[in-house]
Amino acid sequence: MSIYRGLVYVHVLSILVLLLCHGAAFTVTYVLRQERRPERMGVMLDLSLASFDSRRAIGRIFWIDFLVVVGSGVALPIAGGWWRWWWPRLSVAIFIAITRGMRQLGGLPLSQLRRSLGLPWIAGRGKPDWREPEAPDAAAMQAALTRLRPNALTALGVGGFAVLLWLMMFKPF
């Protein structure tokens, strides 16, 4: 069981690091809703993006840590003999849903907002495909801000984490 306990430690620690990396992006999603000065919005978007940009040290930490969360999350049920139960499989499905939901509710609107402000932006999925700045577009900016729903992001993140924590702690089925 010492390997299992060590994996639990690594998994919990890596989740804490993941949450720490999300701090700036989390705050920015709320503050952007009230801000209308493009230069300040650009600074906030750069700060938020730094958490996930693999070209920067903190972004590399985030993505490496993300892999540690996934790896330890898969290794734990194997080491503990839990794969015959349903809760680990459900946990994986929920984690994938949270990740995809965060991309849809946060990543895409923030990228669209960058584009509308005339900042370099990311197109496509998978490996970032950086695009050159375009002319600012006030209507597109307003549309991106409307699509950015920080309360929904918070509910998805906190609610999803609460369900995952419940499944890991109580192993109900």
MARBAPA-772399 format. One record per atom (N, C-alpha, C): residue in one letter; y, z, x. Coordinates in steps of 0.2 Angstrom, whole numbers, padded with zeros to 4 digits, always signed. Each point is the difference from the previous one (the first is absolute). Layout:
aYZX
...
***
This chain:
m-0006+0000+0004
m+0006+0000-0004
m+0006+0000+0004
s+0000+0001+0007
s+0006+0000+0004
s+0003-0007+0000
i-0004-0005+0000
i+0003-0007+0000
i+0004-0001-0007
y-0003+0002-0005
y+0003+0000-0007
y+0006+0004+0000
r+0000+0006+0002
r+0007+0004+0000
r+0005-0003+0005
g-0002-0003+0005
g+0005-0004+0005
g+0003-0006-0004
l-0005-0003-0003
l+0003-0006-0004
l+0005+0002-0006
v-0002+0005-0003
v+0005+0003-0005
v+0007+0001+0003
y-0001+0004+0006
y+0007+0001+0003
y+0004-0006+0002
v-0004-0005+0003
v+0003-0007+0001
v+0003-0003-0006
h-0004+0000-0005
h+0002-0003-0006
h+0007+0003-0003
v+0000+0007-0001
v+0005+0003-0003
v+0006-0001+0005
l+0000+0001+0006
l+0005-0001+0005
l+0003-0007-0001
s-0004-0005+0000
s+0002-0007+0000
s+0004-0001-0007
i-0002+0003-0005
i+0003-0001-0007
i+0007+0003+0001
l+0001+0006+0003
l+0006+0003+0001
l+0005-0004+0004
v-0003-0004+0006
v+0004-0004+0004
v+0002-0006-0005
l-0004-0003-0004
l+0001-0005-0004
l+0006+0002-0005
l+0000+0006-0003
l+0005+0002-0004
l+0007+0001+0003
l-0001+0002+0007
l+0006+0001+0004
l+0004-0007+0001
c-0004-0005+0001
c+0002-0006+0002
c+0004-0003-0007
h-0002+0002-0005
h+0002-0003-0007
h+0007+0004-0002
g+0002+0005+0004
g+0006+0004-0002
g+0006-0004-0001
a+0002-0004+0005
a+0006-0004-0001
a+0000-0005-0005
a-0006-0004-0001
a-0001-0005-0005
a+0001+0003-0007
f-0003+0006-0001
f+0000+0004-0006
f+0007+0001-0002
t+0004+0003+0004
t+0007+0002-0001
t+0004-0006-0001
v-0001-0005+0004
v+0004-0006-0001
v-0001-0004-0007
t-0006+0000-0003
t-0001-0003-0006
t+0004+0004-0006
y+0001+0006+0001
y+0005+0004-0005
y+0007-0002+0001
v+0002+0001+0007
v+0007-0001+0001
v+0003-0007-0001
l-0005-0005+0001
l+0002-0007-0001
l+0003-0001-0007
r-0003+0003-0005
r+0001-0001-0007
r+0008+0001-0002
q+0003+0005+0004
q+0007+0002-0001
q+0005-0004+0005
e-0003-0003+0005
e+0005-0003+0005
e+0001-0007-0002
r+0006-0003+0001
r+0002-0007-0001
r+0003-0003+0006
r+0002+0004+0005
r+0003-0003+0006
r-0006-0004+0004
p+0000-0006+0001
p-0005-0004+0003
p-0001+0002+0007
e+0005+0002+0004
e-0001+0002+0007
e-0004+0007+0000
r+0002+0005-0004
r-0004+0006+0000
r-0007-0001-0003
m-0001-0005-0005
m-0007-0001-0002
m-0004-0003+0006
g+0003-0005+0004
g-0003-0003+0005
g-0003+0006+0005
v+0005+0004+0002
v-0002+0006+0004
v-0006+0004-0002
m+0000+0001-0007
m-0005+0004-0003
m-0007-0004+0000
l+0001-0006-0001
l-0006-0005+0000
l-0003+0000+0007
d+0004+0000+0005
d-0003+0000+0007
d-0003+0006+0001
l+0003+0006-0002
l-0003+0006+0001
l-0007+0001-0003
s+0000-0003-0007
s-0007+0001-0003
s-0005-0005+0003
l+0002-0006+0002
l-0005-0005+0003
l-0002+0003+0007
a+0004+0004+0003
a-0003+0002+0007
a-0006+0004-0001
s-0001+0003-0005
s-0007+0004-0001
s-0006-0004+0000
f+0001-0007-0002
f-0006-0004-0001
f+0000-0006+0005
d+0006-0001+0003
d+0001-0006+0005
d-0005+0001+0006
s-0005-0004+0001
s-0004+0001+0006
s+0003-0002+0006
r+0006-0003+0000
r+0004-0001+0006
r+0003+0006+0003
r+0000+0005-0004
r+0004+0006+0002
r-0006+0006+0001
a+0002+0005+0004
a-0005+0005+0002
a-0002+0004-0006
i+0004+0002-0005
i-0001+0004-0006
i-0005-0005-0004
g+0002-0006-0001
g-0004-0005-0004
g-0007+0000+0003
r-0001-0001+0007
r-0007+0000+0003
r-0003+0007-0002
i+0003+0005+0001
i-0003+0007-0002
i-0003+0000-0007
f+0004-0003-0004
f-0002+0000-0007
f-0006-0004-0001
w+0000-0006+0002
w-0006-0005-0001
w-0006+0003+0004
i+0000+0003+0006
i-0005+0003+0003
i-0003+0006-0004
d+0005+0004-0002
d-0002+0006-0004
d-0003-0003-0007
f+0002-0005-0003
f-0003-0003-0006
f-0007-0001+0001
l-0001-0003+0006
l-0007-0002+0002
l-0005+0007+0001
v+0003+0005+0002
v-0003+0006+0001
v-0001+0003-0007
v+0004+0000-0004
v-0001+0002-0007
v-0006-0003-0003
v+0000-0007+0000
v-0005-0004-0003
v-0007+0002+0004
g+0000-0001+0006
g-0006+0002+0004
g-0003+0007-0001
s+0004+0005+0000
s-0002+0006-0001
s-0002+0001-0007
g+0003-0003-0005
g-0001+0000-0007
g-0007-0003-0002
v-0002-0005+0004
v-0007-0003-0001
v-0005+0004+0004
a+0002+0003+0006
a-0005+0003+0004
a-0002+0007-0003
l+0005+0003-0003
l-0002+0007-0003
l-0006+0000-0005
p+0000-0005-0005
p-0005+0001-0005
p-0007-0002+0004
i+0000-0004+0005
i-0006-0002+0004
i-0002+0006+0003
a+0004+0003+0004
a-0002+0006+0004
a-0002+0006-0005
g+0003+0001-0006
g-0002+0005-0004
g-0005-0002-0005
g-0003-0006+0000
g-0005-0002-0004
g+0002+0000-0008
w+0006-0002-0001
w+0003-0001-0006
w+0000-0006-0004
w-0002-0006+0004
w+0000-0006-0003
w-0004-0001-0006
r-0005+0004-0001
r-0004-0001-0006
r+0003+0003-0006
w+0006+0003+0001
w+0004+0002-0006
w+0005-0005-0002
w+0003+0000-0006
w+0005-0005-0002
w+0007+0002+0003
w+0002+0006+0001
w+0007+0002+0002
w+0002-0004+0006
p-0004-0001+0005
p+0003-0003+0006
p+0002-0008-0001
r-0005-0003-0004
r+0002-0007-0002
r+0006+0000-0004
l+0001+0004-0005
l+0006+0000-0004
l+0006+0002+0004
s-0001+0004+0005
s+0006+0001+0005
s+0002-0006+0004
v-0005-0004+0002
v+0002-0006+0003
v+0004-0005-0004
a-0003+0000-0006
a+0003-0005-0005
a+0007+0003-0002
i+0001+0006-0001
i+0007+0003-0001
i+0005-0001+0006
f-0003+0001+0006
f+0004-0001+0006
f+0003-0008+0000
i-0005-0004-0001
i+0002-0007+0000
i+0005-0002-0005
a-0001+0003-0006
a+0005-0001-0006
a+0007+0003+0002
i+0000+0006+0003
i+0006+0003+0002
i+0004-0005+0005
t-0004-0002+0005
t+0003-0004+0005
t+0003-0007-0003
r-0004-0003-0004
r+0003-0006-0003
r+0006+0001-0005
g-0001+0006-0004
g+0006+0002-0004
g+0006+0001+0004
m+0000+0003+0006
m+0005+0002+0004
m+0004-0007+0002
r-0005-0004+0002
r+0003-0007+0002
r+0004-0003-0005
q-0003+0000-0006
q+0003-0004-0006
q+0007+0004-0002
l-0001+0006-0001
l+0006+0004-0002
l+0005+0002+0005
g-0001+0000+0006
g+0004+0001+0006
g+0001-0005+0005
g-0005-0002+0003
g+0001-0005+0005
g+0003-0007-0002
l-0002-0003-0005
l+0002-0006-0003
l+0007+0000-0002
p+0002+0005-0004
p+0007+0001-0002
p+0005+0001+0006
l-0002+0004+0005
l+0004+0001+0006
l+0001-0006+0004
s-0006-0004+0001
s+0001-0006+0003
s+0005-0005-0003
q-0001+0000-0007
q+0004-0005-0004
q+0008+0003+0001
l+0001+0006+0000
l+0006+0003+0001
l+0003-0002+0007
r-0004+0000+0005
r+0002-0002+0007
r+0002-0007+0000
r-0004-0004-0004
r+0002-0007+0000
r+0007-0002-0004
s+0001+0004-0005
s+0006-0001-0004
s+0006+0002+0003
l-0001+0005+0005
l+0006+0002+0004
l+0002-0004+0006
g-0005-0005+0001
g+0002-0004+0006
g-0003+0003+0006
l-0006+0004+0000
l-0003+0003+0006
l-0006-0004+0001
p-0003+0001+0006
p-0007-0003+0001
p-0005+0003-0005
w-0004-0004-0002
w-0005+0003-0005
w-0007-0002+0001
i-0005+0003-0003
i-0007-0001+0001
i-0003-0004-0006
a-0003-0006+0002
a-0003-0004-0005
a-0008+0001+0000
g-0003-0002-0005
g-0007+0000+0000
g-0004+0007+0001
r-0006+0000+0001
r-0004+0006+0000
r-0004+0000+0007
g-0003+0006+0001
g-0003+0000+0006
g+0004+0001+0006
k-0001-0004+0006
k+0005+0001+0005
k+0007-0002-0002
p+0005+0004+0002
p+0007-0002-0002
p+0002-0006+0002
d+0003-0004-0004
d+0003-0007+0001
d+0007+0001-0001
w+0004+0001+0006
w+0007+0001-0001
w+0004-0006-0001
r+0004+0000-0005
r+0005-0005-0001
r+0007+0001+0002
e+0003-0005+0001
e+0007+0000+0002
e+0005+0002-0006
p+0005+0004+0001
p+0005+0002-0005
p+0002-0007-0004
e+0001+0002-0006
e+0003-0005-0005
e+0007+0002-0002
a+0003-0004-0004
a+0007+0002-0002
a-0001+0006-0005
p+0004+0005+0000
p+0000+0005-0005
p+0000-0002-0007
d-0004+0003-0005
d+0000-0002-0007
d+0000+0006-0004
a+0006+0001-0003
a+0001+0006-0004
a-0005+0001-0006
a-0001-0006-0003
a-0005+0000-0006
a-0007+0002+0002
a-0002-0002+0006
a-0007+0001+0002
a+0000+0008+0003
m+0006+0002+0002
m+0000+0007+0002
m-0001+0005-0006
q+0004-0002-0005
q-0001+0004-0006
q-0007+0000-0003
a-0003-0006+0000
a-0007-0001-0002
a-0005+0004+0004
a+0001+0000+0007
a-0004+0004+0004
a+0001+0007-0001
l+0006+0003-0001
l+0001+0007-0002
l-0003+0002-0006
t+0000-0005-0005
t-0003+0002-0007
t-0008+0001+0001
r-0003-0005+0004
r-0007+0001+0002
r-0002+0006+0004
l+0005+0003+0004
l-0002+0005+0004
l+0000+0007-0005
r-0006+0003-0001
r+0000+0005-0004
r-0003+0006+0004
p+0005+0004+0002
p-0002+0006+0004
p-0004+0005-0003
n+0001+0001-0007
n-0004+0005-0003
n-0007-0002-0001
a-0001-0006-0001
a-0007-0003-0001
a-0003+0000+0007
l+0003-0001+0005
l-0003+0001+0007
l-0002+0007+0001
t+0005+0005-0002
t-0002+0007+0001
t-0006+0002-0004
a+0000-0002-0006
a-0006+0001-0005
a-0006-0002+0003
l+0000-0007+0003
l-0006-0003+0002
l-0002+0004+0007
g+0004+0001+0004
g-0001+0004+0006
g-0003+0007-0001
v+0004+0004-0003
v-0001+0007-0001
v-0006+0001-0005
g+0000-0004-0005
g-0006+0000-0005
g-0006-0002+0003
g+0000-0006+0004
g-0006-0002+0003
g-0003+0004+0005
f+0005+0003+0004
f-0002+0005+0005
f-0003+0006-0003
a+0003+0002-0006
a-0003+0006-0003
a-0007-0001-0003
v-0002-0006-0002
v-0006-0002-0002
v-0005+0000+0005
l+0002-0003+0006
l-0004-0001+0006
l-0002+0007+0003
l+0005+0005+0000
l-0001+0006+0002
l-0005+0004-0004
w+0001-0001-0007
w-0005+0003-0005
w-0007-0002+0001
l-0001-0007+0001
l-0006-0003+0001
l-0003+0003+0007
m+0004+0001+0005
m-0003+0002+0007
m-0001+0008-0001
m+0003+0003-0003
m-0001+0008+0000
m-0005+0002-0005
f-0001-0003-0006
f-0004+0002-0005
f-0006-0004-0001
k+0000-0006+0003
k-0006-0005+0000
k-0004+0000-0007
p+0004-0002-0005
p-0003+0001-0007
p-0006-0004-0002
f-0001-0006+0003
f-0006-0004-0002
f-0001-0005+0006
***
